[in-house]
Amino acid sequence: MGRPRRFDEAVAVSGAAALFARHGYEGTSVDDLVRELGIHRGSLYSAFGSKRALYLRVLREHVDSLATRPEPDGRVGDLTLLLRAAVERAPADRDAAELVRSGLDALGARLSAHGSPKALAQVLGEELIRRAGGPGPDGEDDP
């Protein structure tokens, strides 16, 4: 019988989400995860199976939150993880590609359901421009 888990799995998933959003899948090593999450390598593998399995869980939870968590004033929330997954992992990982497609579908449905005049492509484009340091949707540069 193994030792009881000494970390909060939800907290670990949340911390991993922040790392993957900030550095991407390829830019986040298992050592980064172990160090930042404060868990042992064996515990990480025991709880999640692999870095990829943890990443897919993080992405799945992110996609689920995009579909269910409304933001105030019609905003769609932080799209960093979804955008990174679309560019970095979807071309190389079928499971990630399916999750990205689900996330995009969920965003499109949310925009339609809330009567948003913005199309999905416009929202994604504005987010990419903002992240690149360009003007935000109001025409002003975001810091």
N, C-alpha and C positions, 0 to 999 in steps of 0.2 A: 504494500500500500504506500502510495506517494505521500509526500508532505503536503499539508494544506497550502493553498495559494495564499501568498502574503501581499498581494497587490489587488487593487480594484480594477477589474478588467475594463469597465466603462471609462475610467480615468486613463488607462493605458491606451485605449482606442482613441480617445480624444486627443491625447498627447501625440500619438502617431499621426493622426489627421493633420495636426498643426505642422509636424515635420514634413510630411509628404506634400502638403500645400506649399510650404516655404521652399523646399529643395527638390521636389519631384521624387519619383520612384527611384530613378537611377542615382540621384544625388543624395539619397538617404541610405546609409549603410546599416547593417545589423548592429554594428558597433555604435552608430549614432542613436539608434533606437534604444539599445540597452542603456547607454549613458543618459540620454534625455528622459527616458521613462523610469529610470531608477530600478530596473528589474534585471535579474540574471538572465544570461543568454538561454540557459536551459529552461527557465520559466517562460521566456518568450516563445520558444519552440514548442514547449508543452501546451501552452494556452492557445497558440495561434497556428502552429504547424510549420509555418515558413514566413519569410518576409512578404512573399507574394500573397499568401493567404491573408495575412494581416492587412496588406494594402487593399485587397479586394473587399475585405470586410469594412474597412474605412470608407472606401468608395461607395459600397452598397448603402451604408448608413447615411452618407452624404446625399446620395441620390434620393433615398427615402425621405430625408428631411426637406429636400427641395420640393418634393411632391406634397408634403403635409404641413410644413411650418410656414404659415403666412408671415410676411414682414410688414411692419407699419408703413404707411404711405406708398403702398404698391411696389416697393423694392423687392427684388428677388433674393437678396441675401448674398453671401460671399460665394462667388463662382470660381475662385482660384483653383480648388482641387479638381473640379470638373473640367476646367479649361486645360489644366496641366495634363490630366488624364487623356483628354481628347487629342492633344498634340503628341504627348510622349508615349503613352501606353496603348491607346486604341489601335494604332497601326500595327503593333507587334503582339498584341494579346487579345485574343477573341473575347475572353470573359470581360476584360476591361472595356472593350469596344461595345459590348452589349449593355454594360452598365452606363456608359456614356450616352448611348442612344436612349436608354430609359430616362436618364436625367434630362436630356434635351426634350424628350417627349413630355415629361412632367412639367418642365418649365413652360413649354408651349401651351400646354393645357391650362396651367395656372394663369398665364397671361390672358388667355381667352376667357376663362371662367370669371376673372376679376374685371373683365371689360377693359383691359389695358389697351390703349391705342398703339402700344409698341409691339412690333413683331419680335419674335425670338431672335432673328438675325440682328436686329437693331440693338437689342439688349446686350447680346454677346459682343457685338462690335464696339459699343460704348464701353463695356467692361475692359476689352483689350486695349482700347485707346487710353482709357484712364490709367491702366496698369503700366502703360508705356510712357506715362507722364504727359500725355496730351490733354486737351480740354475735355472736361466731363460733359454730361448731357446738357448742363445749363450753360455751356460755352466757356466756363471758367476753368483754368488749370487747377487740377487737384494736387495737393502737396504730395 
